[in-house]
Amino acid sequence: MRSQLEMDWNKCFALRTALMRRSAVRELLKVTARPEIISFAGGLPAAELFPVERIKKALTAVLDRAGGQALQYSATEGLADLRAWLARQFSNSRLQVRSENVLITTGGQQALDLIGRILLEEGDRVILENPTYLGLLAAWRPAGVKFLPVACDANGLRVEDCELLLKQKPRAIYCVPNFQNPQGTTLSLARRKRLVSLVRKHSIAVIEDNPYGELRYSGRALPNLLELDARNQGAGGFDSRVIYTGTFSKVLMPGLRVGWVIASRAVIEKLTQAKQAADLHTSTLSQYLALELVGQGFLEEFLPVLLENYRERRDAMLAALGKYFPKTAIWTQPEGGMFLLVTLPKHVNTGALLPAALKRGVAYVPGEAFHLNGEGKNTLRLNCSNARPDQIEAGITTLGSLLNEICT
Ligand SMILES: Cc1ncc(COP(=O)(O)O)c(C=O)c1O
């Protein structure tokens, strides 16, 4: 029995908190962090590749050069030099990005959260890939939006299926065109062009979330949606229906918590107002550190190392799946990124199977969590960036023998 002095907090919380829940993946990560487990669960980069010594030097250089300035409050929009660096990186003959088109955020996740805050009203409809990124669902669900899921195939979001849904007048389309989480698939060039012409015709905002785009191991890089849609406006930068989000989490380190939005100036202005209320600004020290690294050309040095290692891991996983998984299983063939999605025969419930897998020392994420409408019970997401190739071989062997027991 609750004593009279005890507060019943559940009666105090705002109604929208009923739509908040912990992420199944983040909860699972607590279990899978045990050293004896080979984990294919998290979307984690390989920690042993983090350039610790280089970061120590960069941190010292920042503090020597900027001193107290690097530890001070700073502008909500982000460090001017970091914004300018990003503007240069994203500019090309088709797209003219100015610093005013860039907002620095606390990881890509905050970018998605802020975009939800400025765009969405209760009851709004949002088109997205099914399955999709869990963090987006967590950020936007409390706004009381209705998600309109669209199936994906080997070429990503089935854009032709979006057309019918446009009759429901959605407020936005959320899409991860490169090496999607959880499927690892990439939106084809033809579909990119079709999506852009569709949103132009219907004046709908597209959120292009691209945390993995730089991690391409095979195939040809494709233009991003922002580039395909934007119209240059001289000194004003550009205008576009696309709001692009990026991050250093997957190419440098997630602990930095530095991401960004690139969008039309009006969008950046509104997002800046929302960010001011959320956290004043992204960590000044993290931004200085990121700038110190990328400004000195560190990514050109480090990215090839990452790509070589991750390509090897992806190949090891694809080879092991072919050798050890049941013949009735199928999986996506990612050209980059960190994930692939396995589909098993209909009777297999990957959520129910997880405890047995953990007991044998292997972790994955049951696919249902990423799906809307309760689909995907017979799917599982595998991360291929965190474990070493020998661990991948061992983990997939173990998981394959478990699956073979129930699939035959
Ligand atoms: C699709 C997608 N978007 C955004 C993020 C957020 O990344 P961060 O907040 O670490 O920059 C992630 C992280 O896993 C992701 O998979």
The ligand as a Tripos MOL2 file, in Angstrom:
@<TRIPOS>MOLECULE
LIG
   16    16     1     0     0
SMALL
NO_CHARGES

@<TRIPOS>ATOM
      1 C1         19.4870    5.9720  -38.7090 C.3       1 LIG1
      2 C2         20.1280    6.6810  -37.5770 C.ar      1 LIG1
      3 N1         19.9150    7.9990  -37.4240 N.ar      1 LIG1
      4 C3         20.4740    8.6870  -36.4200 C.ar      1 LIG1
      5 C4         21.2860    8.0740  -35.4910 C.ar      1 LIG1
      6 C5         21.8220    8.9080  -34.3500 C.3       1 LIG1
      7 O1         23.1820    8.9520  -34.2710 O.3       1 LIG1
      8 P1         23.9560    9.9090  -33.2470 P.3       1 LIG1
      9 O2         22.9620   10.5440  -32.3520 O.co2     1 LIG1
     10 O3         24.9030    9.0140  -32.5050 O.co2     1 LIG1
     11 O4         24.6560   10.9000  -34.0860 O.co2     1 LIG1
     12 C6         21.5320    6.6970  -35.5920 C.ar      1 LIG1
     13 C7         22.3560    6.0080  -34.5950 C.2       1 LIG1
     14 O5         22.4690    4.8170  -34.5100 O.2       1 LIG1
     15 C8         20.9440    5.9870  -36.6740 C.ar      1 LIG1
     16 O6         21.1350    4.6710  -36.8410 O.3       1 LIG1
@<TRIPOS>BOND
     1     1     2 1
     2     2     3 ar
     3     2    15 ar
     4     3     4 ar
     5     4     5 ar
     6     5     6 1
     7     5    12 ar
     8     6     7 1
     9     7     8 1
    10     8     9 2
    11     8    10 1
    12     8    11 1
    13    12    13 1
    14    12    15 ar
    15    13    14 2
    16    15    16 1
@<TRIPOS>SUBSTRUCTURE
     1 LIG1         1 GROUP 0 **** ****
